[in-house]
Amino acid sequence: MNGIMETGVKVVFLAGLLAISSCAGDGGAWGSLDGIPLQTIENMCLIQKEGDLVKNRIEAPKMLHFESDTMSLDWFSDGFAVYGYREDGLLETILLSDQARHKTWKDDKGEIWEATGNVSVQNIIEQETMETDTIYWDYKSHQIYTDSYIRMYSKDGLMQGFGMRSDDKAREAVLLKPFNSFSVVVQDTAKVVVDSVNFIGPFREK
């Protein structure tokens, strides 16, 4: 089934109880729990809100949804993008990755987002970019973190090392084991789109 999908379902994601509506999708491929996705959604676009305030926009070419007795899993196999907005509606953070997984434990033990493969996190306001192979969001602690090798670009230069901890808007990132950092101005070649809730930019081209 193609077309616009609207839902009033409420879920918890990063910043509290958020209302989700799907901008576009193709619902289908329902199956059993034994390794077959219960649902496949293509060309997914989710707008997440707190009240009337847009908090996040999530885009993915495909999402596969799985369920077990203990947890649910959403797998974004073909690319993943999250756009986080400030209270005034301006775009603040962009996360892009080749794949992502969203795990929720049914006994309320936690909720984790995992982005993998060419992960970049840009803070548009601070003009900072983080690049790594794997990064995690912990909903309960409102933190993003990794223990992998990571590069951090800013107006002041380049830092690199292993391990990073930050708030979920990438406002205060701390590099745990830095090495060979350079205090020079580094020009990031990644294209930054100035976005707002009034303009929906394109998904990153593969």
Residue pairs with C-beta under 8 A, 6 or more apart in sequence:
1 26
1 27
1 28
2 26
3 24
4 22
4 23
4 24
5 22
5 24
5 25
5 27
6 21
6 22
7 20
7 21
7 22
8 19
8 21
9 20
10 17
10 18
10 19
10 20
11 17
11 18
11 20
12 18
12 111
12 139
13 48
13 56
13 111
13 139
14 55
14 56
14 113
14 137
14 139
14 142
14 168
15 50
15 55
15 56
15 142
15 168
16 50
17 50
18 48
18 49
18 50
18 55
18 56
19 48
19 49
19 50
20 46
20 47
20 48
21 46
21 47
22 41
22 44
22 45
22 46
23 45
23 46
23 47
23 200
24 43
24 44
24 45
25 41
25 42
25 43
25 44
25 45
26 40
26 41
26 42
26 43
27 39
27 40
27 41
28 39
28 40
29 37
29 39
29 40
30 38
30 39
31 37
31 38
33 66
33 67
33 68
37 64
37 65
37 66
37 75
38 65
38 66
38 67
39 64
39 65
40 62
40 63
40 64
40 65
41 62
41 63
41 65
42 61
42 62
43 61
44 58
44 59
44 60
44 61
44 62
44 63
45 57
45 58
45 59
45 200
46 56
46 57
46 58
46 59
47 54
47 56
47 57
48 54
48 55
48 56
48 57
48 58
49 55
53 87
54 85
54 89
54 197
55 84
55 85
56 82
56 83
56 84
56 85
57 82
57 83
57 85
57 200
58 80
58 81
58 82
58 83
59 80
59 81
59 83
59 203
60 76
60 78
60 79
60 80
60 81
60 100
61 78
61 79
61 203
62 76
62 77
62 78
63 74
63 75
63 76
64 74
64 75
64 77
65 72
65 73
65 74
65 75
66 72
66 73
66 74
66 75
67 73
69 106
70 105
70 106
70 107
71 103
71 104
71 105
71 106
72 103
72 104
72 106
73 101
73 102
73 103
73 104
74 101
74 102
75 99
75 100
75 101
76 99
76 100
76 101
76 102
77 99
78 99
79 96
79 97
79 98
79 99
79 203
79 204
79 206
80 95
80 96
80 97
80 98
80 99
80 100
80 115
81 94
81 95
81 96
81 203
81 204
82 93
82 94
82 95
83 91
83 93
83 94
83 195
83 201
84 91
84 92
84 93
84 94
84 95
84 168
84 169
85 91
85 92
85 196
85 197
86 92
86 125
89 196
89 197
89 198
90 124
90 125
90 195
90 196
91 124
91 193
91 194
91 195
91 196
92 123
92 124
92 125
92 169
93 121
93 122
93 123
93 124
93 169
93 170
94 120
94 121
94 122
94 124
94 192
94 193
95 115
95 119
95 120
95 121
95 122
95 135
96 118
96 119
96 120
96 204
97 115
97 116
97 117
97 118
97 119
97 120
97 135
98 116
98 117
98 118
98 119
99 115
99 116
99 117
100 113
100 114
100 115
100 116
101 113
101 114
101 116
102 111
102 112
102 113
102 114
103 111
103 112
103 113
103 114
104 110
104 111
105 111
110 138
110 139
110 140
111 138
111 139
111 140
112 136
112 137
112 138
112 139
113 136
113 137
113 139
114 134
114 135
114 136
114 137
115 134
115 135
115 136
115 137
116 133
116 134
117 133
118 131
118 133
119 130
119 131
119 132
119 133
119 134
119 135
120 129
120 130
120 131
120 190
121 129
121 130
121 135
121 144
121 170
122 128
122 129
122 130
122 170
122 190
122 192
123 129
123 169
123 170
123 171
124 192
124 194
124 195
126 154
126 170
126 171
127 154
127 155
128 152
128 153
128 154
128 155
128 170
128 173
129 152
129 153
129 154
129 188
129 190
130 150
130 151
130 152
130 153
130 164
130 166
130 170
130 173
131 150
131 151
131 152
131 153
132 146
132 148
132 149
132 150
132 151
132 164
133 148
133 149
134 146
134 148
135 144
135 145
135 146
135 148
136 144
136 145
136 146
137 143
137 144
137 168
138 144
138 145
142 167
142 168
143 165
143 166
143 167
143 168
144 164
144 165
144 166
144 167
144 168
144 170
145 163
145 164
145 165
145 166
146 163
146 164
147 162
147 163
148 162
148 163
149 160
149 161
149 162
150 160
150 161
150 162
150 163
150 164
150 175
151 158
151 159
151 160
152 158
152 159
152 160
152 164
152 173
152 175
153 186
153 188
154 186
155 185
156 183
156 185
157 181
157 182
157 183
157 184
157 185
157 186
158 181
158 182
158 184
158 186
159 175
159 178
159 181
160 175
160 178
160 179
160 180
160 181
161 175
161 176
161 177
161 178
161 179
161 181
162 176
162 177
163 175
163 176
163 177
164 173
164 174
164 175
164 176
165 173
165 174
165 176
166 172
166 173
166 174
193 201
195 201
